[in-house]
Amino acid sequence: MRTYLLAFACVSIVAGLLAGCGGGARQVKTDGPVAAAPEEKKDEPEDLTERKVAVFKEPEYVEGVDREAQDAFRRGVVAIFKTPPDYAGARREFEAAVARDKAFMEAWANLGMTYERTGQPAEAIKVYERSLAANPGNLDAQGSVGKVYLSLAKRAKESGDAAKASQYETEAKKLFDAVIVKDPDNVTASNALALYWLFRGDPRTAEDFVKKVLMVQPKNVAALNTRGLINLMADKLSIARWVLEEKALKEDPNSTEAWTNLGLTYMKMGKTPQAVASFEKAVGIDADNLEARMNVGAIYLEYLHYQAALEQYDAVLKLQPDNVEAMIGSGSCLLGLHRPKEAVARWEAAMKVDPDRAVLYSRAGKVYETLLNDMNKAIATYDEYVRIAKPGPGDPIAAKLPVLKQMRDAPKMPEPAPTPDAKAPEGGAAPEAAGTPAPVVP
């Protein structure tokens, strides 16, 4: 079963002004016993004294930032922290905030984040570029553009375009290096560089960048998520689970990145129900979370829940029509649901995106041969498999392909003439000649 690490999702909510602007209250978990409610006293006269009304404090404002912009920002952050998050509402509020105060960088960052979290990297880049135009030379905005390039590189890898992925990674690295030269402790660039080095196989350098961020911001959700991912990839599963569940998700219960990576951790621990629950939590918060959907789809498929898995893969393809893995997985689901024509259609669509995926040709050829009884298409598909895979002489497909061609090209035997005494029964067709078996399609 293929799993999908949430590679470049280093988005975290900038909520620095939330507490000062009167944001929503946090839920507090109580570990001790809950006292039972006292029994209601009967026939007690109603208390007619004046009731006290709770008076909420006026929001506190940060000097130097437009007050109405701060109000809009506060409403936007509250919208994000809803379950599920109201990203559309948050977006409107953050747009209102930056319209009032173009130097309000926290509002710009959160506005871009709403697009990143909803799988719209191109729109996120536009936001960060608008931020740069309004605030030339701002290092956080530059780093944010690079961060989105990393997510685009990940998407290109998933679609089989290694050249484009490499191009995005190179552009991202240039931006990060330029930021770090001017500000070695820049949090945005350091967070992204941690992921960059982690997925280039250098966890030690990745850890150095994470530590740098956490020294400045100990509760930075993006850095905590990356630290959990570093431990996950090092198979330090108990530590990974603790960092993601007890640290990152305590700071941001709506972090779809942390929920997704927690699901991956539980999968590696062999705790499938907890993994599914984590992935479903990520999807519940963000219906566009492709990684979570792909992983829960893979689990359902492994346990032969074909329809449930197909729903996940179809949701991915609606958001990302060229996702090769979703095409392949959905094809397997359709085959399990006894819909072989549709299964082959999905695999052939995947072949167009990734024409060098040899296993697709072997799967499709087998369906054509054994289920659809289309020998011509079976042979043509097997020929493509042999051309791409270049298998050795012991390969079963390469071995049987000449036989299939010989069977296809062999002259057909003429139909036997009916015997004169064969009479059709009344109201029915003539019976088959004795000893003549029904034809069997190979």
Backbone hydrogen bonds, N-H to C=O, Kabsch-Sander energy under -0.5 kcal/mol:
donor,donor_aa,acceptor,acceptor_aa,energy
5,L,3,T,-0.6
7,A,5,L,-2.0
10,C,8,F,-1.9
15,A,13,I,-1.1
18,L,15,A,-1.5
19,A,15,A,-0.6
21,C,17,L,-1.5
22,G,19,A,-1.1
23,G,18,L,-1.9
29,K,27,Q,-0.5
35,A,33,P,-0.5
44,E,41,K,-0.6
48,L,46,E,-0.8
56,F,54,A,-0.6
60,E,20,G,-2.5
65,V,62,V,-1.3
70,Q,66,D,-2.0
71,D,67,R,-2.3
72,A,68,E,-2.2
73,F,69,A,-2.4
74,R,70,Q,-2.5
75,R,71,D,-2.2
76,G,72,A,-2.2
77,V,73,F,-2.4
78,V,74,R,-2.2
79,A,75,R,-2.0
80,I,76,G,-1.8
81,F,77,V,-1.9
82,K,79,A,-1.0
86,D,79,A,-2.7
87,Y,85,P,-1.1
90,A,86,D,-2.5
91,R,87,Y,-2.6
92,R,88,A,-1.8
93,E,89,G,-1.9
94,F,90,A,-2.7
95,E,91,R,-2.4
96,A,92,R,-2.0
97,A,93,E,-2.1
98,V,94,F,-2.5
99,A,95,E,-1.8
100,R,96,A,-1.6
101,D,97,A,-2.1
104,F,101,D,-1.8
105,M,103,A,-1.6
108,W,104,F,-1.6
109,A,105,M,-2.7
110,N,106,E,-2.2
111,L,107,A,-2.3
112,G,108,W,-2.4
113,M,109,A,-2.0
114,T,110,N,-1.8
115,Y,111,L,-1.0
116,E,112,G,-2.0
117,R,113,M,-3.0
118,T,114,T,-0.9
119,G,116,E,-1.6
120,Q,115,Y,-2.8
124,A,120,Q,-1.9
125,I,121,P,-2.4
126,K,122,A,-1.7
127,V,123,E,-1.9
128,Y,124,A,-2.3
129,E,125,I,-2.5
130,R,126,K,-2.3
131,S,127,V,-2.3
132,L,128,Y,-2.2
133,A,129,E,-2.2
134,A,130,R,-2.0
135,N,131,S,-1.7
138,N,135,N,-1.8
142,Q,138,N,-1.7
143,G,139,L,-2.7
144,S,140,D,-2.1
145,V,141,A,-1.8
146,G,142,Q,-1.9
147,K,143,G,-2.1
148,V,144,S,-1.9
149,Y,145,V,-1.9
150,L,146,G,-1.7
151,S,147,K,-1.5
152,L,148,V,-2.3
153,A,149,Y,-2.2
154,K,150,L,-2.0
155,R,151,S,-2.1
156,A,152,L,-2.4
157,K,153,A,-2.1
158,E,154,K,-2.1
159,S,155,R,-1.6
160,G,157,K,-1.5
161,D,156,A,-2.7
162,A,160,G,-1.1
165,A,161,D,-2.0
166,S,162,A,-2.4
167,Q,163,A,-1.9
168,Y,164,K,-2.5
169,E,165,A,-2.3
170,T,166,S,-2.3
171,E,167,Q,-2.2
172,A,168,Y,-2.6
173,K,169,E,-2.6
174,K,170,T,-2.0
175,L,171,E,-1.8
176,F,172,A,-2.5
177,D,173,K,-2.7
178,A,174,K,-2.1
179,V,175,L,-1.9
180,I,176,F,-2.9
181,V,177,D,-2.1
182,K,178,A,-1.1
183,D,179,V,-2.7
186,N,183,D,-2.1
190,S,186,N,-2.2
191,N,187,V,-2.7
192,A,188,T,-1.9
193,L,189,A,-2.7
194,A,190,S,-1.9
195,L,191,N,-1.4
196,Y,192,A,-2.4
197,W,193,L,-2.6
198,L,194,A,-2.0
199,F,195,L,-2.2
200,R,197,W,-0.8
201,G,198,L,-1.3
202,D,197,W,-2.8
206,A,202,D,-1.9
207,E,203,P,-2.7
208,D,204,R,-1.8
209,F,205,T,-1.9
210,V,206,A,-2.1
211,K,207,E,-2.7
212,K,208,D,-1.8
213,V,209,F,-1.8
214,L,210,V,-2.6
215,M,211,K,-1.8
216,V,212,K,-0.9
216,V,213,V,-0.7
217,Q,213,V,-3.4
220,N,217,Q,-2.1
224,L,220,N,-2.3
225,N,221,V,-2.8
226,T,222,A,-2.1
227,R,223,A,-2.5
228,G,224,L,-2.3
229,L,225,N,-2.1
230,I,226,T,-2.6
231,N,227,R,-1.9
232,L,228,G,-2.2
233,M,229,L,-2.5
234,A,230,I,-1.1
235,D,232,L,-1.5
236,K,231,N,-2.9
237,L,235,D,-1.4
240,A,236,K,-2.4
241,R,237,L,-2.7
242,W,238,S,-2.1
243,V,239,I,-2.8
244,L,240,A,-2.4
245,E,241,R,-3.0
246,E,242,W,-2.2
247,K,242,W,-0.6
247,K,243,V,-0.9
248,A,243,V,-2.6
249,L,244,L,-2.3
251,E,247,K,-1.7
252,D,248,A,-2.4
255,S,252,D,-1.9
256,T,254,N,-1.2
259,W,255,S,-2.2
260,T,256,T,-2.4
261,N,257,E,-2.4
262,L,258,A,-2.3
263,G,259,W,-2.1
264,L,260,T,-1.9
265,T,261,N,-2.0
266,Y,262,L,-2.5
267,M,263,G,-2.1
268,K,264,L,-2.1
269,M,265,T,-1.7
270,G,267,M,-1.3
271,K,266,Y,-2.9
272,T,270,G,-0.9
275,A,271,K,-2.0
276,V,272,T,-2.7
277,A,273,P,-2.3
278,S,274,Q,-2.1
279,F,275,A,-2.5
280,E,276,V,-2.9
281,K,277,A,-1.8
282,A,278,S,-2.1
283,V,279,F,-2.4
284,G,280,E,-2.4
285,I,281,K,-1.9
286,D,282,A,-2.5
289,N,286,D,-1.9
290,L,288,D,-1.3
293,R,289,N,-1.9
294,M,290,L,-2.8
295,N,291,E,-2.2
296,V,292,A,-2.6
297,G,293,R,-2.4
298,A,294,M,-2.0
299,I,295,N,-1.9
300,Y,296,V,-2.5
301,L,297,G,-2.5
302,E,298,A,-2.1
303,Y,299,I,-1.8
304,L,301,L,-1.7
305,H,300,Y,-3.1
306,Y,304,L,-1.6
309,A,305,H,-2.4
310,L,306,Y,-2.7
311,E,307,Q,-2.0
312,Q,308,A,-1.3
313,Y,309,A,-2.3
314,D,310,L,-2.9
315,A,311,E,-1.7
316,V,312,Q,-1.8
317,L,313,Y,-2.5
318,K,314,D,-1.8
319,L,315,A,-1.2
320,Q,316,V,-3.0
323,N,320,Q,-1.9
324,V,322,D,-0.9
327,M,323,N,-1.9
328,I,324,V,-2.5
329,G,325,E,-2.8
330,S,326,A,-2.5
331,G,327,M,-2.0
332,S,328,I,-2.0
333,C,329,G,-1.9
334,L,330,S,-2.5
335,L,331,G,-2.1
336,G,332,S,-2.1
337,L,333,C,-1.5
338,H,335,L,-1.7
339,R,334,L,-2.5
343,A,339,R,-2.0
344,V,340,P,-2.6
345,A,341,K,-1.9
346,R,342,E,-2.0
347,W,343,A,-2.1
348,E,344,V,-2.7
349,A,345,A,-1.8
350,A,346,R,-1.9
351,M,347,W,-2.1
352,K,348,E,-1.4
353,V,349,A,-1.1
354,D,350,A,-3.0
357,R,354,D,-1.7
358,A,356,D,-1.5
360,L,357,R,-1.4
361,Y,357,R,-0.6
361,Y,358,A,-0.9
362,S,358,A,-1.5
363,R,359,V,-2.2
364,A,360,L,-2.6
365,G,361,Y,-2.4
366,K,362,S,-1.8
367,V,363,R,-1.9
368,Y,364,A,-2.5
369,E,365,G,-2.3
370,T,366,K,-3.0
371,L,367,V,-2.0
372,L,367,V,-2.4
374,D,368,Y,-2.5
375,M,373,N,-0.7
378,A,374,D,-2.2
379,I,375,M,-2.6
380,A,376,N,-2.3
381,T,377,K,-2.5
382,Y,378,A,-2.5
383,D,379,I,-2.5
384,E,380,A,-1.6
385,Y,381,T,-1.9
386,V,382,Y,-2.4
387,R,383,D,-2.2
388,I,384,E,-2.3
389,A,385,Y,-3.2
390,K,386,V,-1.7
395,D,392,G,-1.7
399,A,395,D,-2.0
400,K,396,P,-1.9
401,L,397,I,-1.7
404,L,400,K,-2.4
405,K,401,L,-2.2
406,Q,402,P,-2.2
407,M,403,V,-2.4
408,R,404,L,-2.3
409,D,405,K,-2.4
410,A,406,Q,-1.2
422,A,419,T,-1.6
423,K,421,D,-0.9
428,G,425,P,-2.3
436,T,433,A,-2.0
